[in-house]
Amino acid sequence: MSSDGLVDDATLARSSVVANNAMNRGRGLDSYRRELGVDPVASAGAGGWLDLCCGSGRALIEAAGLVGDVPLVGVDLVDCFAPSAGRVDLLVASLSDWETDGRFDLITCVHGLHYVGDRLGLLARAATWLAEDGLLVADFDAAAVRDPSGQPWGRRLTGALRAAGFDYDSRRRRVSLRGGRDVRLPYAYLGADAAAGPNYTGQEAVHAHYAFVATP
């Protein structure tokens, strides 16, 4: 799809592919370790753990019994949270505009970016939520980030991510960043295609469309 007919993030949030996605609803800690290649319990230091698109929050709830008294925060568009006994802060919010004053040692997003419109904008904001030596790691499909004509930005995109300090593992489709910082990526968000069809996971997903812009 070209940039004609794209939807904004408010409309995207109401679409069936986003509101009903089940990619991360019940994942526990073991699944996070396999998907992201990190151990959240070992990585959630004094700054704690922020899980974006956290689903039921099960992984955070499991971690609550294994880590000290540190912040454990989950954000999801849909309220389908498991009981947390107050130990975990689970929030219903759209990640298109959610913000936090926290600085976390670990930020994760397991298969959630597939359903976010402005995912590059979210990555840039999440970089500022990291502690000085914190780690951000997320599933990220570079092929789902498209230019105005509907073609993947490809190596130009991954090169821009690496220039900003991110690492992109194309085989695992995983993006990561070590250390909080301000990030500027040379892309302007145009809108989302909620009818993109299945991605590499076999689940319906969303394409995010961007124009390239010069950075100052």
C-alpha positions as CSV (number, residue, x, y, z in Angstrom):
1,M,0.0,0.0,0.0
2,S,1.2,3.5,-0.8
3,S,0.8,6.4,1.7
4,D,-2.8,6.9,0.3
5,G,-5.3,5.3,2.6
6,L,-3.1,5.0,5.7
7,V,-4.7,5.4,9.1
8,D,-3.5,7.5,12.1
9,D,-2.6,5.9,15.4
10,A,-6.0,6.7,17.0
11,T,-7.8,4.8,14.2
12,L,-5.2,2.0,14.3
13,A,-5.8,1.4,18.0
14,R,-9.4,0.7,17.2
15,S,-8.7,-1.7,14.4
16,S,-9.3,-5.4,14.9
17,V,-5.8,-6.4,14.2
18,V,-4.4,-4.3,17.0
19,A,-7.2,-4.5,19.6
20,N,-7.5,-8.3,19.3
21,N,-3.9,-9.3,18.8
22,A,-2.8,-12.2,21.1
23,M,0.9,-12.3,20.4
24,N,2.0,-11.6,23.9
25,R,-1.1,-12.1,26.1
26,G,0.1,-14.9,28.3
27,R,3.9,-15.1,27.9
28,G,6.0,-15.9,31.0
29,L,9.6,-15.3,31.8
30,D,10.9,-18.3,30.0
31,S,9.3,-17.1,26.8
32,Y,10.9,-13.7,27.2
33,R,14.3,-15.3,27.7
34,R,13.9,-17.3,24.5
35,E,12.4,-14.4,22.4
36,L,14.8,-11.7,23.5
37,G,18.0,-13.5,24.4
38,V,18.2,-11.8,27.8
39,D,17.2,-12.8,31.3
40,P,14.8,-10.1,32.6
41,V,15.4,-11.1,36.3
42,A,19.2,-10.6,35.9
43,S,18.8,-7.4,33.9
44,A,16.3,-5.6,36.0
45,G,18.7,-3.8,38.4
46,A,17.8,-1.0,40.8
47,G,16.2,0.9,37.9
48,G,13.7,-2.0,37.4
49,W,12.0,-3.3,34.3
50,L,9.5,-1.6,31.9
51,D,7.6,-4.0,29.6
52,L,5.9,-2.4,26.6
53,C,2.9,-4.3,25.1
54,C,3.0,-6.5,28.2
55,G,-0.1,-8.5,27.5
56,S,-1.4,-10.0,30.7
57,G,1.7,-8.9,32.6
58,R,2.5,-12.5,33.5
59,A,6.2,-12.2,33.0
60,L,6.4,-9.1,35.3
61,I,4.3,-10.8,37.9
62,E,6.6,-13.9,37.8
63,A,9.6,-11.6,38.2
64,A,8.1,-9.9,41.2
65,G,8.9,-12.9,43.3
66,L,12.5,-13.1,42.1
67,V,13.8,-9.5,42.2
68,G,14.2,-7.0,45.0
69,D,12.0,-4.0,45.6
70,V,12.5,-2.4,42.2
71,P,10.0,-0.8,39.7
72,L,8.1,-3.3,37.6
73,V,5.9,-1.6,35.1
74,G,3.8,-3.0,32.2
75,V,1.9,-1.0,29.6
76,D,-0.7,-2.4,27.2
77,L,-3.5,-1.1,25.0
78,V,-5.9,-3.6,26.3
79,D,-6.8,-4.4,30.0
80,C,-6.5,-8.1,30.2
81,F,-4.0,-8.1,33.1
82,A,-3.6,-11.1,35.4
83,P,-3.9,-10.4,39.2
84,S,-0.7,-8.8,40.4
85,A,-1.3,-8.3,44.2
86,G,-0.2,-4.7,43.8
87,R,3.5,-5.6,43.3
88,V,3.5,-4.8,39.6
89,D,2.3,-1.5,38.1
90,L,0.1,-2.5,35.1
91,L,-1.2,0.4,33.0
92,V,-3.7,0.7,30.1
93,A,-2.4,3.2,27.6
94,S,-1.6,3.8,24.0
95,L,2.1,3.8,23.3
96,S,1.6,6.4,20.6
97,D,1.7,9.1,23.3
98,W,2.5,7.4,26.6
99,E,5.4,8.9,28.6
100,T,7.3,8.2,31.8
101,D,9.7,10.0,34.1
102,G,11.3,6.6,35.0
103,R,14.8,5.5,34.0
104,F,14.8,1.7,33.7
105,D,17.6,-0.8,33.6
106,L,15.6,-3.0,31.3
107,I,12.9,-2.1,28.7
108,T,11.4,-4.9,26.6
109,C,8.8,-5.4,23.9
110,V,8.0,-8.9,22.8
111,H,6.2,-8.9,19.4
112,G,4.5,-5.7,20.4
113,L,6.0,-3.3,17.8
114,H,4.3,-5.3,15.1
115,Y,1.1,-3.5,16.1
116,V,2.4,0.0,16.8
117,G,2.0,2.7,14.2
118,D,4.9,5.0,14.8
119,R,7.3,2.4,16.1
120,L,10.4,4.4,15.2
121,G,9.1,7.3,17.3
122,L,8.5,4.8,20.2
123,L,12.0,3.5,20.0
124,A,13.4,7.0,20.1
125,R,11.2,7.9,23.2
126,A,12.1,4.6,24.9
127,A,15.8,5.4,24.5
128,T,15.2,8.3,26.8
129,W,13.6,6.0,29.4
130,L,16.7,3.9,29.8
131,A,19.1,4.3,32.7
132,E,22.7,5.2,31.9
133,D,23.7,1.6,31.3
134,G,20.2,0.2,30.7
135,L,19.2,-2.2,28.0
136,L,16.3,-1.9,25.5
137,V,15.5,-5.0,23.5
138,A,12.5,-5.7,21.3
139,D,11.3,-7.8,18.4
140,F,11.4,-5.6,15.3
141,D,10.6,-6.4,11.7
142,A,12.5,-3.9,9.5
143,A,10.6,-5.2,6.5
144,A,7.4,-3.7,8.0
145,V,8.8,-0.2,7.9
146,R,7.8,1.2,4.5
147,D,8.5,4.2,2.4
148,P,5.7,6.4,0.9
149,S,5.3,4.1,-2.1
150,G,4.9,1.0,0.2
151,Q,8.4,-0.5,-0.3
152,P,10.6,-1.5,2.7
153,W,13.2,1.1,3.7
154,G,15.6,-1.9,4.1
155,R,19.3,-1.2,4.7
156,R,18.8,2.5,4.7
157,L,16.6,2.1,7.8
158,T,18.9,-0.4,9.6
159,G,21.9,1.8,8.8
160,A,20.1,4.8,10.4
161,L,19.3,2.7,13.4
162,R,22.9,1.6,13.8
163,A,24.1,5.2,13.3
164,A,21.9,6.2,16.2
165,G,23.4,3.6,18.5
166,F,20.9,0.7,18.0
167,D,21.9,-2.8,17.1
168,Y,19.8,-4.7,14.6
169,D,19.9,-8.5,14.3
170,S,18.3,-9.2,10.9
171,R,18.3,-13.0,11.4
172,R,16.4,-12.8,14.7
173,R,14.6,-9.6,13.8
174,R,15.6,-8.0,17.1
175,V,16.6,-4.4,17.9
176,S,18.5,-3.4,21.0
177,L,20.1,-0.4,22.6
178,R,22.5,-0.1,25.5
179,G,22.5,3.1,27.5
180,G,19.9,5.9,27.7
181,R,20.2,8.8,25.2
182,D,18.4,11.2,23.0
183,V,17.9,9.7,19.6
184,R,17.0,11.4,16.3
185,L,16.0,9.2,13.4
186,P,15.7,10.7,9.9
187,Y,12.1,9.6,9.3
188,A,8.7,11.3,9.5
189,Y,5.8,9.1,10.3
190,L,3.0,9.1,7.6
191,G,0.6,6.5,9.0
192,A,-0.1,2.8,9.3
193,D,-1.5,0.1,7.1
194,A,-3.7,-2.1,9.3
195,A,-4.5,-4.4,6.4
196,A,-0.9,-5.5,5.7
197,G,-1.6,-9.2,6.4
198,P,0.5,-11.8,8.2
199,N,4.2,-11.0,9.0
200,Y,7.0,-13.5,9.6
201,T,5.3,-14.8,12.7
202,G,2.2,-15.9,10.7
203,Q,0.0,-13.4,12.6
204,E,-1.8,-10.4,11.1
205,A,0.4,-7.3,11.6
206,V,0.8,-3.6,10.7
207,H,3.1,-1.8,8.3
208,A,4.4,1.6,9.4
209,H,5.0,4.2,6.6
210,Y,7.6,6.9,6.8
211,A,9.1,9.6,4.6
212,F,12.9,10.2,4.8
213,V,13.9,13.6,6.2
214,A,17.2,15.3,6.6
215,T,18.5,15.6,10.1
216,P,20.0,18.8,11.4
